[in-house]
């Protein structure tokens, strides 16, 4: 949790972040408003149509007070039935036309708003998909989910209705003010006294709500993290094993209680303003009636004018408050927009090449070279890799061994561009991997790791994830090669068996073989096997190793080994120590040298 929004020690009370300076608020407001406006650029025509409908509806609605004055001052006193019928029919027609225009306006504006929201959600999700593994290792899962669901969802009302609400309320307010001035400019001046306090109160509430909204979204993100950590399969297992359930419940309860406090403060800020404005607007008619009865104004207006004016003044309250409320919502929602734009503005570390090399994945031989490769993590004091030179001919097997933290996994990840080297180059068939399109590289390089991830769906769909157009025959062939077909076929639902959250329906070895089948379905030319059997028992390891042998046949394979027994037949074994190559050769050669490898094998 951000330090500015953390509960104070021992008290659990929530502190609103320090208020930014006036210059910072103005700059953030300007940037956000420009970007918000740009969201509607593709729908300029529809927005213009909505504004036109709003203007037409407001103009038509202007006729109502004048029709009312005609009824009271002329038709009724003169008992002119024909005029009375025309005026009342006119009033009904005005109501009908404005209602129809309102329905059309709502349909068009909602459609535009939902399309904007769809585009925004899609842009955020797409941009996050392009982020490197490093981003997700340093970002809480619940935080990412909160930005897409809570923050984008919280913006929906503003995006959907803000533009039309501003146009509608502004047009109605101006039209009503013009009609009031036409009826009596003197009474109009009296009505204007409500404006300064209304604007002042609205701006103050807007600032308060923006700060509270920012704090709410951060608290919601923390709540999402607690849910993710406490209610996932692995999280529940850990909590039960450690007896941490009560602590998780307490953490969730405290976070939820802080959200209640923030919501109450946000609601009360608005209610106090509404109560104050209601009193002000209620006082205006009383002042108007008093003014109409004063000696200096007596006889200057008819009863019909007075009634029509007070009716208009009452109608002015709704659009004026709507306009002020919209301003409050926009300012308070800037906190949401800034959080979403913050993710949209994240630089993409691993991006598509600016000058890609056209390459046919099916034609790739799989010759991998590491040339003076170095790599450093952002927060690491020492490099993870330093001046690594390796040559892995097509179709051969390279085994990477070494103690934990020696750089084995990092080196393997560079081939698939999960990271990019900070120095040197990694090539496939002589082509820098940074110049290969990411989709092509994903077809060329396949990764099977120790931590197998299965989707919460059927076995068939988990396998088809690697190749969406795969036929059932191809799926079964891959499963047979991975030594998992017989097991899956024996289940009551066969390939339609749901694997459960993170694949918990299956054992570790079974999940591993499903992952191998999934990789086989893609038929990559290069394989990276990242300690894929280190957590398995001996019998299961033997079955998985047989599947690996099938998987590796005819492919370039880079095996990151924990158990040296699994790599003794590799064409080339490389020993890493603190990111540097200290030994290389075959199993027999390295044993004869009696160096680091021999010590590890002992």
N, C-alpha and C positions, 0 to 999 in steps of 0.2 A: 504493500500500500504506500502511496505517496506520502511523504512526511508531512505535507501540508494538510492532509486529510486523515491522518492517523488518529485514533482515539488516544487521548492523553493517558499517560500511565496511571493505572490504579483507579481511574474514574470512569473510563469508557465513554467520555463525553466527546461530541464531535465538534471540530473547529473548522469553520469556513476558511478557505485559503486566503492568504493576504491579497488585498484588492490591488489589481494592476494599476499603473499610473494612467492618467487621462490620455496621454499620448499613445500608450500601448493599447488602451481600449479603443481609441479612435482608429488606429491603424488596423487592428484586428477586425473592427466593424466594417471598415471600408473594403478590406480584402474579401471578407466573407460575403458581404452583400454583392460585390461584383461577381464572385464565383457562383453564388446562389442564382443570380440573374442569368448567368451563362448556362445554367442547367436547362433553362426554358428556351434557349436559342433555337433548337430544332423544331420547336412548336410555336414559332412566332405567329403563323397564320391562325392557329386555333386560339391562341391567347388574344390576338386582335379581334377575332370573332366574338369571344366571350366579353371583351370590353365593349364592343359594339352593342351586344345584347343588353349589357348592364346599363349603358347610356340610354338605350331605347326604353328600357323598363323604367328608368328614373324619370325620363321626360314624360312618358305616359302617366306615371304616378303623380306628376305635378298637377294634373287636371283635377284630382280629387278634392283638395280644399276649395278650389274655385267653384266646383259643382255644389259643394256643401254650402258655401256662402250664397249661391243662387237659390238653393232650396229655402234657406232660412230667411233671407232678406227680400226675395221676390216671389217665388212660387207659392209659399205658404201664406204670406200676408195678402197677396192678390188673389188667392184661391184659384190660381191658374193651373188647372188639372193637366192640360196638355204639356205645359212646361215642366210641371212636377214629374210627369211620366218620363219625359226625355232626360231630365237631369238624373233621376234615379236609375234609369236604364244605363245612362252614361257611367254612373258610379259602379254598377255591376260589370259593365264592359271593361272598365279600367282594371278592376280586380281580376277579371278573367284573363285579360291580356298579360298583365304583370305576372300572374301565376304560371301561365304557359311559358313565358320567357324565362321565369325562374327555374322551371324544370329543365328546359334546354340548356340554360347556363350551368346548372348543377351537373348535368350529364357530360357536357364538353369539358368543364373544368376538372371534374373528377377523373375523367379519362386522361387528360394531360398530366395531372398530378401523379396518377398511378404509373404512367409511362416514365415520368421523371424518376420516381422512386425505383422502378424496375431497373432503369439504366444505372442509377447510383449504386444499388445493391450489387448489380452485375459487375460494375467497374471496380468496386472494392474487393469483391471476391476474386476477380480475375487478376487484379494487381497483387493481392496477397499470394495467389498461386505462383506468381513469378518471383516471389521472394526466395532468397537462398535458405538453406537449412540453418545457417547461423541465426537468421532472424527468429525462427521458431524455437531454437534452443534457448534463446534469451527472453522470449515472450511467453507469458502464461497463456495456456489454451483458453481459459475462461475470458481473458482480456480480449482476445481476437473475436471470440463469439459475441461478446458484449458489444463490440464496435459494430458488427454487422447486424445484430438483432435489436439490441436496446437503443443504440445511438441512431441508427438509420430508421428504426421504427418510431423513435421519438420525434424524428423530423417529419414524419409522414403528414401530420396535420398541417404543419407550416407549408410544406411543399405543395400539398394538394389544394389548400384553400387560400394561401396568403395573397397571391396575385389577384385572384378574383375578389377576395374579401376587401382588399385595399381599394380596388377599382369600384366595387359595388358601394361600399360605405362612403368612400370619398365623393363619388357621383351623387349618391343620395343626400349626403350632408350638404354639398354645394347647391343641389337643386332645391332642397328644403329651405336652405338659407335664402336663396333667391326668391322663392315663393313667399317666405316670411317678410322679406324686405318689400316685396310688391304689395303685400297686404298692409303693412305698417312698418315703416323704417324706424319709427320711434321705439316701438315695442321690440324690434329686432336688436337695437342697441342694448336694451335691458337684458335680453337673453344672452348677449355675448359675454357678460360678466362671469359666466361659468367656465369659459375657455381657459384662462390662465391657471386656475387651480387644478383643472382637469389634466392639463398637459404636464404640470409639475408633478402631480401625484403619479401619473403614468410612467414618467421617466424614472422616478425614484423606485417604483415597483419593478420596472424592467431591469434595473441594475441589480436589485436584490435577487430577482428570480434567476438572472444569468449566473450569478455566483452559486446559488443553491443548486441550479441544474447541473453545473459542472461537478459539484460535490456529489450529487445524486448518481450521475453516470459512473463516477469512479467507485462509488460504493456498490453499485449494481455489478460492476466488473469484478469486484472482490467477492460478491455473492456468487457470481457465476463460477469463479475459481473454486470456491468452497464446494459448490455442487459437483463440479467436475472431479475434484480430488476426493470427495466423500462418497459419491454415489456411482462412480464407475466401478466395473468389476474388480479391477486391481485395487482401487481405493478402498472398496468395502472389505476386501480380503485383508489389506494392510491394517485397516481400522480394527477389525475383529481380532487379528493376531496380536496387535499392540494394545488392545483395550482402549483405543483412542476415540471410541464412539461418543462418549459424553463430552469430550473436549471439542469434537467437530460440531456437535449439536449446540454447544455453548457459543462457539465461534459464529455459527450460522445465525443463532438467535440474536447475538449482539449486533451483527451486521444488519439484520432485518429491522431491529429496533431503531438503529440509526437512520434507516430509510424512512421509518414512520415519522421521526422527528423532522427530517428534511421535508417530507411531503406536507406535514402540518404547517411548517414555516412558510412554504411556498403558497399553500392555499390561503392561509391567514393574511399574507401580504396582499393577495388579490381581493379578499373579502373586505378588508378594511378600506381599500380604495373604492370598491363598489359601494360600500355603505356610505362613504363620504360623498361620492358622486350622486347617489340616489337622493341624499338629503339636499344637495345643491340643486338638482334638477326639480325636486319637488317644491323647492322654495320659489322657483321662477314663476310658475303660474299664479302663485299667491301675490307676488310682486306685480305681475301684469294686471291682475284684477284690481289691485290697489291703485295702480297707476291709471287705469281706465276710469276710476271713480274720483280721482283728484279734481279739484275745481279747474285747474289749468288745462286738463285734457278732456274734461267732460264734454260730450257731444262731438268729439272729433272722429269717432268710429262707431260703426253699427254693431249691433249684437252679433250678427252673422260674421262680421270681420273678427270680432273678439273670439268667438267660438272656433272659427276656422284657424285663427292664429294659435290659440292654445292647443288645438289638435295637432297642428304642425310642430309646435314646440315639443309636444309629447313624442311625436314621431322622430324628432331630431335626436332624442336621447339614444335610441337603439343604434342608428348608424354611427353616431359620434363615439359612443362607447365601443362599438365594434371596431372602429378605426383605431382608437386608442389601445384596445385589447390586442389587435393585430400587431401594433408596434411593440407591445410588451412581449408577445409571443416570439416575434422575430428576434428581438434583442436577447431574450432568454435562451432561444434556440441556437444562437451563435456558438454557444459552448458545445452543442452537439455537432454542428457543422465543422467546427475547428477540430474536434476529435476525429471525425470521418476524413476531413481533408488532410489531417496529419498522416493517416495511413495511405491516402492516395498520393501524397507527396514523398513517400518513402523511396529512396533510390533503389533501383534493381541491381543487385550485385552480380547475379548470373543472368545475363540477358542474351537475346538472340544476337548473333554476330552481325556487325555492320556490313561486312563483305563476305557472306557465306560461300563456302565451296560446295558446288553441286556434287553430291555423292549419292550413289545408289547403295543402300544398306545391304542389299543382297549380293553386291559385288565386292564387299569389303573382305579382305583376307584376315585381318585381325592382328597385324604387326604393331605392337605397342612399344613406344620408347619414352623414357623419362630422361630429359636432358637438363642437367644442372638445376634440378627442381628444388625450390625452397618454398616453405609455407609457414605463415605465422597467424595465429588467432589474435583477434583484436585485443583481448584482455590478458594475453599470455606474456610473461616477462621474457621467455626464451622461445625461439622458433620451434615449431613442431617437426619441420623437415629442413634439412640444410644440404644443398649441393648433391642431390641424389641423381645418379646416372645409372640407368638400367635399360637393357634391351631384351624384349620378350618377343621372339619370333612367332609368326602366325602358327596357331595350332599347338603351341607348347604350353607347359604349365610352370608358372612362377609361384613359389611359396614364400610368403613374408612371415618371419618369425621374430620374436623378441619379447622383452618384458612389457608389462602393461605401461602404456604411455610412451612407447618407443616410436610411434608414428605410423604403425601398420595400417590402421583403419583410415587415417588421413590420406595416406598414399593411394590406397585403393579408391577412395572417394573422388580423387582428382580425375580418374579415367572417365567417370560418369558425369563430371562437372557438378558434383554436389558442392564442391568448392573450386575455386580457381587458384593456381599457384601464384604466390607473390613474386616469384622469380623463376626463370627457366620456362620450359615448355613441355607439355605432354602431347605426343602425337599418336595417331592411328593411321597406319599405312602412309606415314610421312606428312599427314595433315594435322595441324594444330587443332586440338579438340575445341578450342574457342572459336574456330571458324566453321564448325559443323553445326547445322541447325539442330536445335534441341530435340525436335521430334525425330530426326534422323539418328541422333546420338542415343536416344532412348531405345531405338530399334536395334542399334549396334551393340550396346552394352547392357547386360542384365546383372542385377544384384540380388543375391540371397544372403540375408543377414541372420544373426542369432535371434533378434527380436522380430519374429514373423508377425506381420500385421494382416489380419483377415477382416473383411467388411462384414457387418451384421446382415448377411443375406445368405442365399443358398450357395452350396459348393459350386454349382454350375456358374452362377453369376460372379463368384469370386475368381474363377478361372477365366471367364470371359472378360473380366476387367482388363486383362492384358491384351486381348484381341477381341474387340466388340463384335466383329463379324465372324468369329470362329464357329464352325459347325459342331454339332454334337459329336460327330465322328472324330474331329480334330481334338476336342476336349477329352474324350475317352482315350485317344492315343497318347496324349500328353500325360494323362493320369497313369496309364499303364507303364510308360517309361519312367515315371517317378515312383513306381511301386506303391501306388495308393488306390488304384482302380478297384481292386478286389474288396478292400475295406469299404469304400464308398458304395459300391454296388450292393453290398450285403446289408446296408441300412434300409429301414422300411421305406424311406422316401428317396433313396438313392442319391442322385446328383441334385435333387431338389431339397435335400436336408439343409436346414438353416444352421449355420456354424455357431451362432450365438455371438454375444459381444466379444470382440477381439479373438474370436475362434475358440472360446472356452468349451465348446461342445467336443473338441478334439484334444488329444494329448499333444505334448510338445513335439514329439517326433512326427505325428500325423499332420500337425499344422505345417511343419517344415517341409514335408513331402508335397502337401498341397501347394506351398509356395514354389517348390521346385517345378511342379507341373505348370503352374502359372507362368513361370519364366520360360519353360520349354515351349509353351504355346507361342511365345514371341519369337522364338528361334534366334536369339542374339549370337553374334559371332564372337563376342568377348564376354566372359563371365567373371564376376567378382564375388567370391564366396567369403563372407566376413564372419569368421569364427562360427560358422553355421551349425556346428555339432558340439560346441563346448559345453552346452547345458544339458546334453542328453546322456542317458545311461549307455553302457557298452553295447547292449543288444540293439537298442533303438539306433544308436550311432552306426552300427553295422548296416542296418536296413537303409538309413539315410545316405550312408556313404555309397552304397550300391546305386542309389538314385543319382548321386552326384557323378558317379562314374559314367552313367548313361548321359547325364546332362553335359559333361565335359568333353565327350567324344567329338573330335574334329573341331573343337573350339579352342581359342586362346583363353586360358584360365589363370586368374590371379587369386590364390587362396591365402587368406589371412588365418594363420593357424594358432590354435591354443594348445592342441594336443599334437605333438610332433609325429605321432604314429600315422596321422592322416596325410602327411606330406612327404613321407620318406621316398615315394616314387616320383616326386616332382622333377621335371627336367632341370629346374634351377631353384635353389633355395637361397634366400637373402636374409641375413641377420641384421636387424636394425637396432640401434642403440642411441637414444636421445635424438632421433631424427636423422641419423647418419648410417650409411651402409658400412658395417664393420667386417662382414664376411659374406662370401657368395660362393656357390658351387653346388655339386650334387650331395646327396646324403652321405655317401661313402667318403667323398673328398673332404667334407667338413669334419667328419668323425676323425679322419686321419690327421687333420691339422690340430686336433685337440684344443680348439679355441672356445669361443663363446657358445657356438652351437653344440659342441660336445658337452659343455657344462649344462646346457639346457636339457640335453637328451639324457643326461645321467640320472 
